């Protein structure tokens, strides 16, 4: 298990190498290639001293910075310089430690074995260090713990501090452990995410280079049609988009390529400006699953323009039943009276949140016909039973071919898995809320991928049970198959 204990202060002599000539080959070489070539292990030292030294004179007066400015500068430097520079060392450490299973010899440079052949001027610094040894495996343990429960660094640090106090390690500074541990945990999480993205990009670029070399032998001027889904879709669901025989044994008239669940969550809310969170909450240098605000604003403007500046959202005057034209709107397969009846029932049940996506898309031309013709709209099973019978015949997923036993409630499962974060994120900053949700969503995605085999076996057994029950029901009928 990881060791975590404070150590006594000791003195360290650090040798700083200051090059003063052009170094085309900064390190000595014996002329032979290393026996083990690894793209993440170079001839650079695995962990070098990240000492910041200003370029100009150090005696000039420095401007006074507030605590907020210092925090923003530190956040910017760690996001743009420190963490990106640690990606390759971290990957090399994971490789040498067999995914943190052992403690490898890091080969740190010290004053005794340091040798430089680049004609550098050497000078030594006597540094007094007070070490609080935080094993990287402790951070990995906490990272795995906080995606399985409500993340709470305060409770974790309070328990750890009490544990240390009982064993004679008294921390006199107030709240210092929580602040330092929270920073270490946050930036370690950022480092793991950026390292994973680095590997994904590295593999994708290698595959793309191989595909480009194959495409260079194709006939020029003839566009190549993709025969397989993209790498992104394959990574999201190997069952749906993986394999070499994708979509070869499916009926294109009755089978959809993918089922997308669309829903809204009104429980993941936060305060408008919790404790001046707008200034205390800088953005994180990690990718997000959320759509950028600029894209959302662009779509809002597009919908507003399609609806004539919002004129279509005004409530229409009430009409008598005999005055309502009961026909069919363009592209719709059920009468207007059925659409209005379903709409009124859901307005009464859910205030004014109408869920008639296809009707809006066709009425206001929100999507181009070339895109709209490739979308088959259905209603989730939970909401479908509240619609009228003609509407269920068209939009109920269990009454249409190609949807199988999908209930369309995938979003509800996600909301349920994220509900534990509601109290914590309600008072967090905007970017911190997105970061915690991104980490949790990424964990749930990996968890689903690991359980794909069990999920497929469970669904297969359920299909067999449904099929058996249906066949038994047909045999009990007094009508033959030709009549049915």
N, C-alpha and C positions, 0 to 999 in steps of 0.2 A: 504494500500500500504506500501511498505517497507520504513523504515526511514533510512536516510543516512546523518549524520551530524557529524562534528568534535566536540569533547567534551573537557572540560577543564582538565588539568593535575590534577591527584589526587594520593594519596598514598595508596598503598595496602600492607597489611601485609600477607605474604604467609608462612604457616606452612609446613615445609618439614619433612616428616617422614623417618627416617633413620633406617632400621632394622639392628640389630646386632646379632640376634639369628636366628635359623632355623625356618622358618614360614611355617609349613605344612598347616595351616589354617590362611591366612593373615587377614581375617576379622571375626569379632565376629558374632556369630550365636545364635539365640534363640532356635534352635532345630526344628523349624517349616518351612516347605517349603513355598515359596512365593505363593500367591494365583494365580498369573498370570505368567505362565512359557512361556518365549519367548526366542528362540535361539539367538536373537540379543540383549536381555536385560539381563545383568548379575548383580551380586551384586557389580561389580566394579562401581566407579563413572562414570557418563555418559561422562563428559568432565574433564579429569585430567590435571594437569599442566605438559606440555611437556618441562621440564627444563633439559637442557643438563649439566651434571656435569662430568668432567673427572674422570677416575678411579684412576689415579696417583696423585702425588703432583701438585698443581696448580702454584707453584712458579718457575717451570722449564722454561727456555727460549723456546719459540715456534718458529719454522721455519717461515720465511717470505713467505707468499703465494701471488701470483699475483691475480689480479681480475679474470682471467680466471680459475685458480685453485680453487678459492673460489666458483665460480659459478658451476664448475663441482662437487665439494664436496657437495655443497648444493643440487644440482640436484640428486646426487646419494643418499643422505640421505632421501630426500623427496620421491624418487621413491621406495626405499627399506625399509624404516622404518616408516616415518611419515604417508604417505597416506595409506599404508596397515593397520596401527594401527587405522585409522579413519573410516574404513569401517563399523564396527559394531556400533560405536557411531552414525555415519551418518544414518544408517538404523533405529536405535532406535529413533533418532530424527524425521525422516520422519514418523515413526509409531505414535509417540506421538503427532506430529503436524498435523496428518491427511494429509500427503503429502504437507506440508508447508502451510496449510490453517489457522493455528493458532500459537500462541506463547506459547508453553507449559512451565511448570515450570521445569527447567533442574535439579534442586536439586544440585547446585554447592556446593562444600565443601569450607567453609570459616574458618577463625580462631576462630569464635565463636562456631560453631557446630562441629568442628573436634574432634573426639574421636578415639583413637587408642588403641586397647587391645592386640597388638602383641609385647609388651615390646620394643618399639622403642624409640630411643632418638630423641627428638624434638628440633628443632631450628627454629627461625623465621628470615625472611629476609624482610627488608623494601624496597619495589620496587616502584619507581615513574613511573607511566604509563601515556602515552599520547595516548588516545583512538581515533580512527577514526572508528566509528561504521559502519561496512559494513554488512548489513543484507544479509542473505544467499539467500533470495528471490530476491534480486537485481542481484546476480550472476545467478540465475535461469532465470530471465528475459533476461539478456544479452545472456545467452547460447541459449535460444530459438530465440532470435533476430538474432544472428550471423549465424544460419543455414538457415535463410530465406532471408538473404542479404549478401553482401560481408563483411566478418568480418574485422572490422576496430576499434581497441582499441584506436588508437590515436584520431580519430574523436570523439568517445564516451567520452573519458576523457577530451578532450578539451572543449566539450560542457558542461560537468558536472562542470569543473573547472570555466568556465565562469558563469554558473548558481550559483555556490557558491560565487563567487566574488561579484556578484550583490547583494547578501544578507549578505555581511559583513564577509564572511569566506575567508580570503585571504591566499593563499598558497604561501609562499615565496620561497620554494625550487623549483628549475627548474626541470620540467619533473618527479617529484617524484610520482605524482598521476598516471601517465601512467605506470611507471615501477611497482609500487605496485599493481595496478589494473590488469595489464596484468599477473603478477605472480599469483594473487589470482584467476583470471578467469581460467587460464590454469590448475592449480592444482585442482580447483573445478571440472572442466570438467573431469580430470583424475580420481578424486574420484568417480564421478557418473558412469563412465564407469567401473571401477573396482568393484564398489558395485553391478552393474547390472550383471557382470560376476560372482561375488560371489554368488548371488542368483541363477543364472542359474546352476552353478556347484553344489550348495547345493541341488537343486531340482533334478538334473540329478543323483547325487549320491544316493538320497533317492529312486528314481525309479529303479536304477540299483540294489540297495540292495533288493528291493522287487522282481525284476525279478530273481535275483540269488537264492532267497529262493524258488521260484517256480521251477526254473531249477534244484534245488537239488533233487526234487522228480521225475525228468524225468529218463528215462532209461540211465544208464551210457554207454559211448562208442558210442552212436548214435548222430551224429551232429544234432543240431537243426537249421532248416531253418527259416529265418526271414519271417514272414507273413505280416509285416508292414514296411514302410520306417523308416529310422532312425529319432531320435529326431531332429537332425539338419535339415533334409529335411522338416519335419513337421513344424518346426518353420519358415523356409524360405517361404513356401507357403502352408497354410492349405487347400486351395482349391484343389491343385494337390496331396498332400501327406497326408492330414489329413483324419479323419473319420475311421470307423471300417470296411467299405466295400470297401476299396481301391482296385482297379484293379480287382474286381470280376465280373463286368458287361461290361468288355471291350474285344474287339477282339484282341488277341495278334498278329495276322498277319497284322493288319492294323493300330494299335494304338501304338504310342511311349509313353514311360513313362514320359519323360520330354524333353523340347525343350531348347537347349543351344545356345545362340547367341554369335558368336565369331567375334570380330572386334578389330581394333587398333585405338588409339587416338594419334594424333601427335600435339595436341595443348597444352596439359598440360606439358609444358616444364619449365625448370628453368635454371638459370645460373650455370656454373660448380662450382664456389666457390664464392657465393655472400658475400662480406664483411667478408671473412675468415669464411664462414659458416661451414666448416668442423670441426672447433674447437669450435665454439660457438653454435653448434646444437647437443646436446647429444640425444640419443634415449629415447623414452617414454616407460613407463612400461605398455602399453596397447596393446591389440591384434589388428591385422591389417588384412584387406581384401586382401592385396597384397601378392603375392608369394615371399618367401624369395629369395634373390639374389643367395644363394648357390644352390637352386633348379633350378633356371633359368640357372645357369652356368652348372649344371649337364645335363640338357636337351640339351643345346647347344652342349656340348661334345658328347652326344648320337646321335644327328642329324649329327654332323660332322663325327662321326665314321660310321654311316650307309651310308653316302654318299661318303665314301672312302676318308676322309680327305679333302673334299671340291672339289674333282675332278668333281663331278656331277654338280657343279654350273657354270662351264665354258661354255661360249656360244658355241653352236654347229655351224659348218660352214653352210652357206646357201646352200640349195639344190634346184634343179629344181623341179617343181611340179610333173613331171613324174617320178622322182627318189624317191619320198616319198612313203613309204609303208603305204597304207591306210588300216590298220587292227585294231585289238582290243588289247589293253594292258591287262595284267592279272587283272581280277576283274572289269574292266571298261565296261560300257554298251553303250558307244558311240565311234565312230571311232576316230582314231588318228587325222585325218584331221580336225574333228570338234573341238577336244580339242586344237589343235594348232591354229585354227582360232579364237577361243574365247580368247586364251592366247594372241595372237598378238593384238587383238582389245583392251584389257585392258592394255597391256604394252604401247600402244600409248596414252591411256587416262590417265594413272596413273603411268607414268615413268616405273619403273621396279618392281613394287610391284605386283607380280602374286598371284592370289587367286584361286589356284587349290589344295585344301587341300587333298582331297581324292586321287587324282592322285599321289601326293608326298608320302602319307602314304603307298600306295600300291607299288609304284615303288621302294622306298628305304626301305621298311619294317620298317617304323618308329614305328608302333604299332603292337603288336602281333595279330595273326589271331583271337584268342579267344576274343579279345577286339574289333577289327575292324569289326567283323561280327555282333556286337551288336549296331553299329553306322550307322545311316541312314543320309547321307550328303544331304543337300539342299542349295540353294542359296537364299539370301534375295530377296524380291520382287523388291526392288529398283535396284539391280544389275542384276536380272534375265532377264529383257527385253533387256539388251545389249548383251545377248548370242544368239547363233544361235538356230534355231527352234528345231533341234534334242536334243540339250542340255537342252532346256526349258522343253521338254517333260519328261525328267528324273529328272531334278533338281529343277524345279519350284515348290514351296511349294503349290501353289493353284491348281496344276495339279496332286498332289500326295495325296493319302489317308493318314489320320492320323495327318495332320498338321492344319486342320481347316482353320480359317481366320488369322492365325499368319503370320505376314509380315517379321519376322526375323530382325526387326529394333530396338530391345530392347536396344542395345548398343547406338544407336544414341539418344534415349531418355535420356539415362544417360549422354552422353556427353553434351547434351543441358542443362541439369539441373546443370552441373558442370562448365559451361562456365564462370559464373560470378567470379570464383576463379582464372582464368588465369592470370590477371594482378597482383594480390596479391602474388600468389605462384611463380611467375617467379623469384622473387628476394629473396625468403625464403630459409631456409636451407633444407637439404634433409629430415631429420626426421620431421621437422615442416611441410613440404609439405605433407608427408604421414599422419601425425596426423590430419591435417585439412581435407584432403580428406576422411579419415576414419570416422571422425565425420559427415561429410556431407553425405556420403554413408549410414551410419547408420540411419541418420534422414530420408533420402529418403525411406529406407526400411520400417521404422515404418510408414511413411506416406502412403506408398502403402498398408501395411497391414490394416491400419485403413479405407482405401477406397476400400477394396476388395468387399464389398457388392454393392457399386455403380458401380464398374468396371464390376462385373458379370451381373448386370441388364442391363448395357449399351451394353455389348457384346451379351447378349441374344436377346435384341431387334434388334440389327444389324443382327444377324443370321436369325431372323424371317423375316426381310425385304429382305435379300438375298434369302431366300427360297421362299418367295412369288413372287419375281421377276422372279426366275428361273421357277417356275411352270407356271406362266403366259406366259413366253416365249415358254415353251413346248406346251401349249395348242394352241398357235398361229401357230404352225407348221402344215404342211399338211401331216405329217407322223404319223402313229400310234406308240404306245409304243413298240410293237413287232419289228417293223422295226428299231427303234432307238436302 
